[in-house]
Structures are given as C-alpha cells and as structure tokens.
Amino acid sequence: MTDNQMQDKPYFCPNCRSNRVKFNVVTTYSQSFMKDAITGSVTVQEDPLQIAEPEPNIQCRVCGFTGNELRFVKQAEREPRQNTNPGQGL
C-alpha cells in the first residue's frame, strides 16, 4: 500500500452512480533517466520513486472517472447503501 492510506469508508462513484465496489487507487511516479544526445538511446535509468500525495486519487473501474478520495466518500455519505437483507442487523 502507499504512504497515503485510503479511508476505511464506503465509496460511491459520483459520475456513474452505479459502482460501490470496484476501484483503482492511482499513484504518481517519477523516474530519472539520461539519453545519448546522438542516438537517443537511454544510457542510465534510475528506479521509479513514488511521489507523495496528500490524498489518494481513486478511479472507478466501471466508468473510468478519476477524482480525489473525498469525492467518492462524500457521494457514499449522500446516498448510503441500504441493507436489503432483512435478517441482517438483528
């Protein structure tokens, strides 16, 4: 997992408003490299380093919408999932 932990709260895609379960966390990396000025071939390539972000970016795997985590959490709070199994929670 990344340094910026995701919240342990339900998500709901604010775009398609159908997905509550399938998501990607999107991270950003920086990778240094050097090229030969004549041939253009890569001569040195460093390992990629993850760029620290204040809040994770989440992508809906249904519609592809990407936004900050808070948008997905707030949408789930506005439209909470109703328990459809009457035997649960008794």
VEXTOR-314944 format. One record per residue: residue number from 1; chain; y negated, z negated, x of N, C-alpha, C, O in turn; residue in one letter. Coordinates in Angstrom, 3 decimals, padded with zeros to 6 digits. Layout:
 pos unit     n.yy     n.zz     n.xx    ca.yy    ca.zz    ca.xx     c.yy     c.zz     c.xx     o.yy     o.zz     o.xx code
 NUM    A        Y        Z        X        Y        Z        X        Y        Z        X        Y        Z        X    a
...
//
This chain:
 pos unit     n.yy     n.zz     n.xx    ca.yy    ca.zz    ca.xx     c.yy     c.zz     c.xx     o.yy     o.zz     o.xx code
   1    A  001.193  000.000  000.843  000.000  000.000  000.000 -001.238  000.000  000.875 -001.157 -000.292  002.068    m
   2    A -002.340  000.314  000.314 -003.583  000.416  001.060 -004.256 -000.933  001.168 -003.837 -001.894  000.524    t
   3    A -005.310 -001.011  001.987 -006.079 -002.237  002.139 -006.758 -002.623  000.833 -006.878 -003.810  000.530    d
   4    A -007.197 -001.657  000.070 -007.872 -001.945 -001.192 -006.826 -001.980 -002.295 -006.407 -000.942 -002.806    n
   5    A -006.411 -003.187 -002.653 -005.359 -003.381 -003.638 -005.814 -002.971 -005.028 -006.962 -003.192 -005.416    q
   6    A -004.903 -002.378 -005.760 -005.185 -001.989 -007.135 -005.062 -003.222 -008.025 -004.290 -004.135 -007.734    m
   7    A -005.825 -003.238 -009.102 -005.781 -004.352 -010.040 -004.465 -004.342 -010.817 -003.914 -003.282 -011.114    q
   8    A -003.979 -005.520 -011.137 -002.761 -005.663 -011.918 -003.138 -005.712 -013.395 -002.923 -006.715 -014.076    d
   9    A -003.708 -004.599 -013.876 -004.162 -004.477 -015.261 -003.727 -003.115 -015.791 -003.519 -002.182 -015.015    k
  10    A -003.589 -002.998 -017.120 -003.210 -001.698 -017.689 -004.277 -000.635 -017.437 -005.469 -000.933 -017.349    p
  11    A -003.818  000.608 -017.325 -004.693  001.772 -017.210 -004.541  002.616 -018.475 -003.516  002.560 -019.154    y
  12    A -005.568  003.391 -018.775 -005.512  004.397 -019.834 -006.454  005.505 -019.391 -007.627  005.247 -019.122    f
  13    A -005.957  006.738 -019.312 -006.786  007.839 -018.818 -007.968  008.073 -019.756 -007.772  008.326 -020.944    c
  14    A -009.208  007.989 -019.230 -010.385  008.204 -020.069 -010.617  009.677 -020.414 -011.468  009.990 -021.246    p
  15    A -009.873  010.572 -019.784 -010.052  012.002 -020.029 -009.097  012.512 -021.113 -009.542  012.952 -022.173    n
  16    A -007.793  012.454 -020.855 -006.830  012.996 -021.827 -006.473  011.983 -022.910 -006.003  012.359 -023.984    c
  17    A -006.691  010.723 -022.635 -006.436  009.633 -023.577 -005.026  009.680 -024.153 -004.803  009.380 -025.325    r
  18    A -004.074  010.067 -023.294 -002.671  010.035 -023.713 -001.795  009.335 -022.685 -000.692  008.899 -023.014    s
  19    A -002.260  009.219 -021.451 -001.446  008.670 -020.373 -001.791  007.208 -020.100 -002.950  006.854 -019.881    n
  20    A -000.755  006.370 -020.120 -000.899  004.962 -019.766  000.042  004.552 -018.639  000.019  003.397 -018.214    r
  21    A  000.870  005.470 -018.146  001.918  005.061 -017.209  002.026  005.876 -015.915  002.537  005.348 -014.927    v
  22    A  001.577  007.120 -015.869  001.801  007.971 -014.693  000.485  008.262 -013.974 -000.379  008.972 -014.489    k
  23    A  000.351  007.690 -012.758 -000.888  007.817 -011.994 -000.596  007.983 -010.509  000.494  007.653 -010.040    f
  24    A -001.566  008.492 -009.780 -001.560  008.538 -008.316 -002.746  007.731 -007.813 -003.802  007.716 -008.447    n
  25    A -002.580  007.062 -006.681 -003.730  006.475 -006.002 -004.123  007.484 -004.923 -003.276  007.942 -004.156    v
  26    A -005.415  007.827 -004.868 -005.909  008.855 -003.961 -006.625  008.163 -002.803 -007.552  007.382 -003.017    v
  27    A -006.196  008.452 -001.590 -006.812  007.855 -000.412 -007.417  008.947  000.466 -007.043  010.116  000.370    t
  28    A -008.354  008.551  001.319 -009.043  009.477  002.205 -008.691  009.145  003.652 -008.671  007.980  004.047    t
  29    A -008.417  010.178  004.428 -008.076  010.015  005.837 -009.009  010.841  006.701 -009.550  011.858  006.268    y
  30    A -009.185  010.382  007.934 -009.938  011.120  008.941 -009.004  011.363  010.118 -008.299  010.453  010.554    s
  31    A -008.998  012.588  010.631 -008.133  012.914  011.756 -008.931  013.694  012.796 -009.443  014.778  012.514    q
  32    A -009.029  013.137  013.992 -009.762  013.782  015.083 -008.874  014.801  015.778 -007.670  014.596  015.937    s
  33    A -009.493  015.910  016.192 -008.767  016.909  016.966 -009.744  017.689  017.827 -010.949  017.677  017.577    f
  34    A -009.220  018.368  018.842 -010.019  019.244  019.708 -009.352  020.611  019.722 -008.129  020.728  019.643    m
  35    A -010.201  021.663  019.827 -009.702  023.040  019.846 -010.101  023.727  021.140 -011.114  023.398  021.757    k
  36    A -009.300  024.667  021.524 -009.646  025.530  022.645 -010.746  026.470  022.164 -010.603  027.115  021.126    d
  37    A -011.843  026.548  022.916 -013.007  027.324  022.500 -012.730  028.825  022.456 -013.428  029.547  021.744    a
  38    A -011.744  029.310  023.187 -011.475  030.744  023.247 -010.371  031.152  022.265 -010.535  032.103  021.502    i
  39    A -009.252  030.430  022.290 -008.117  030.819  021.451 -008.180  030.206  020.051 -007.610  030.752  019.106    t
  40    A -008.863  029.086  019.920 -008.931  028.400  018.633 -007.741  027.513  018.356 -007.659  026.904  017.290    g
  41    A -006.809  027.426  019.302 -005.637  026.576  019.073 -006.008  025.105  019.266 -006.898  024.768  020.048    s
  42    A -005.316  024.254  018.547 -005.541  022.811  018.647 -004.924  022.320  019.944 -003.742  022.543  020.208    v
  43    A -005.749  021.637  020.763 -005.271  021.147  022.054 -004.963  019.655  022.037 -004.068  019.204  022.752    t
  44    A -005.686  018.886  021.237 -005.462  017.449  021.111 -005.597  017.095  019.635 -006.513  017.556  018.954    v
  45    A -004.670  016.267  019.152 -004.743  015.835  017.762 -004.356  014.365  017.691 -003.267  013.977  018.114    q
  46    A -005.257  013.554  017.154 -005.029  012.117  017.013 -004.294  011.832  015.700 -004.236  012.676  014.806    e
  47    A -003.743  010.638  015.609 -003.126  010.209  014.358 -004.207  010.011  013.305 -005.313  009.583  013.632    d
  48    A -003.906  010.315  012.052 -004.907  010.109  010.994 -005.176  008.627  010.771 -004.279  007.792  010.885    p
  49    A -006.431  008.319  010.453 -006.847  006.954  010.146 -007.347  006.916  008.711 -008.118  007.776  008.286    l
  50    A -006.897  005.907  007.969 -007.350  005.780  006.586 -008.777  005.252  006.566 -009.115  004.323  007.299    q
  51    A -009.613  005.851  005.718 -010.998  005.421  005.549 -011.020  004.349  004.463 -010.546  004.572  003.349    i
  52    A -011.573  003.187  004.796 -011.646  002.083  003.842 -012.608  002.441  002.712 -013.719  002.916  002.948    a
  53    A -012.160  002.205  001.489 -012.987  002.475  000.318 -013.119  001.182 -000.480 -012.174  000.394 -000.528    e
  54    A -014.273  000.945 -001.109 -014.470 -000.319 -001.828 -013.579 -000.459 -003.063 -013.248 -001.575 -003.464    p
  55    A -013.192  000.659 -003.664 -012.368  000.631 -004.868 -011.444  001.839 -004.839 -011.873  002.929 -004.461    e
  56    A -010.178  001.669 -005.233 -009.263  002.810 -005.213 -009.679  003.891 -006.204 -010.229  003.600 -007.266    p
  57    A -009.409  005.138 -005.841 -009.561  006.249 -006.772 -008.193  006.517 -007.377 -007.183  006.550 -006.673    n
  58    A -008.173  006.708 -008.687 -006.929  006.901 -009.420 -006.935  008.299 -010.016 -007.967  008.790 -010.473    i
  59    A -005.766  008.936 -010.004 -005.617  010.263 -010.606 -004.561  010.199 -011.699 -003.472  009.663 -011.496    q
  60    A -004.895  010.750 -012.855 -003.955  010.858 -013.967 -002.963  011.970 -013.645 -003.371  013.087 -013.329    c
  61    A -001.674  011.680 -013.722 -000.667  012.688 -013.437 -000.382  013.578 -014.647  000.444  014.485 -014.553    r
  62    A -001.037  013.342 -015.762 -000.882  014.211 -016.926 -001.935  015.312 -016.912 -001.605  016.493 -017.017    v
  63    A -003.220  014.920 -016.781 -004.296  015.927 -016.861 -004.983  016.199 -015.524 -005.744  017.161 -015.414    c
  64    A -004.730  015.371 -014.501 -005.316  015.598 -013.186 -006.678  014.960 -012.977 -007.237  015.060 -011.884    g
  65    A -007.232  014.303 -013.998 -008.543  013.652 -013.861 -008.483  012.578 -012.782 -007.531  011.801 -012.720    f
  66    A -009.507  012.542 -011.933 -009.601  011.539 -010.881 -010.909  010.780 -011.024 -011.966  011.382 -011.211    t
  67    A -010.836  009.463 -010.937 -012.025  008.622 -011.036 -011.748  007.261 -010.435 -010.623  006.970 -010.029    g
  68    A -012.784  006.419 -010.378 -012.558  005.100 -009.813 -011.709  004.262 -010.767 -011.673  004.504 -011.973    n
  69    A -011.035  003.283 -010.198 -010.075  002.487 -010.949 -010.694  001.811 -012.168 -010.047  001.702 -013.209    e
  70    A -011.920  001.365 -012.050 -012.570  000.644 -013.139 -012.645  001.479 -014.427 -012.543  000.930 -015.524    l
  71    A -012.822  002.792 -014.303 -012.874  003.656 -015.497 -011.559  003.597 -016.269 -011.559  003.540 -017.499    r
  72    A -010.440  003.611 -015.545 -009.128  003.563 -016.181 -008.874  002.188 -016.811 -008.313  002.097 -017.903    f
  73    A -009.289  001.122 -016.119 -009.117 -000.236 -016.629 -009.974 -000.445 -017.874 -009.488 -000.980 -018.870    v
  74    A -011.237 -000.033 -017.833 -012.152 -000.218 -018.971 -011.680  000.566 -020.193 -011.805  000.090 -021.322    k
  75    A -011.136  001.769 -019.974 -010.631  002.550 -021.107 -009.451  001.834 -021.757 -009.329  001.825 -022.982    q
  76    A -008.582  001.235 -020.943 -007.447  000.485 -021.486 -007.920 -000.754 -022.247 -007.304 -001.140 -023.241    a
  77    A -009.008 -001.378 -021.791 -009.553 -002.544 -022.499 -010.180 -002.132 -023.830 -010.080 -002.863 -024.815    e
  78    A -010.829 -000.957 -023.863 -011.442 -000.468 -025.103 -010.400 -000.081 -026.144 -010.608 -000.259 -027.345    r
  79    A -009.270  000.455 -025.664 -008.207  000.898 -026.561 -006.877  000.295 -026.104 -006.044  000.991 -025.523    e
  80    A -006.682 -001.000 -026.367 -005.460 -001.654 -025.882 -004.203 -001.105 -026.555 -004.229 -000.683 -027.712    p
  81    A -003.130 -001.122 -025.817 -001.824 -000.675 -026.333 -001.307 -001.723 -027.313 -001.281 -002.914 -027.002    r
  82    A -000.900 -001.280 -028.483 -000.358 -002.181 -029.486  001.153 -002.298 -029.290  001.832 -001.309 -029.014    q
  83    A  001.668 -003.516 -029.436  003.098 -003.752 -029.326  003.768 -003.216 -030.596  003.527 -003.725 -031.690    n
  84    A  004.610 -002.185 -030.445  005.239 -001.564 -031.616  006.614 -002.146 -031.887  007.260 -001.753 -032.858    t
  85    A  007.080 -003.070 -031.058  008.382 -003.706 -031.255  008.176 -005.065 -031.893  007.764 -005.993 -031.197    n
  86    A  008.446 -005.237 -033.208  008.127 -006.489 -033.880  008.957 -007.673 -033.387  008.570 -008.821 -033.608    p
  87    A  010.086 -007.426 -032.727  010.908 -008.525 -032.204  010.369 -009.134 -030.949  010.814 -010.215 -030.563    g
  88    A  009.428 -008.496 -030.287  008.862 -008.981 -029.036  007.741 -009.979 -029.319  007.043 -009.867 -030.327    q
  89    A  007.577 -010.929 -028.447  006.449 -011.848 -028.507  006.607 -012.975 -029.493  005.647 -013.690 -029.780    g
  90    A  007.819 -013.149 -030.023  008.033 -014.257 -030.964  008.453 -015.505 -030.258  008.675 -016.532 -030.899    l
//
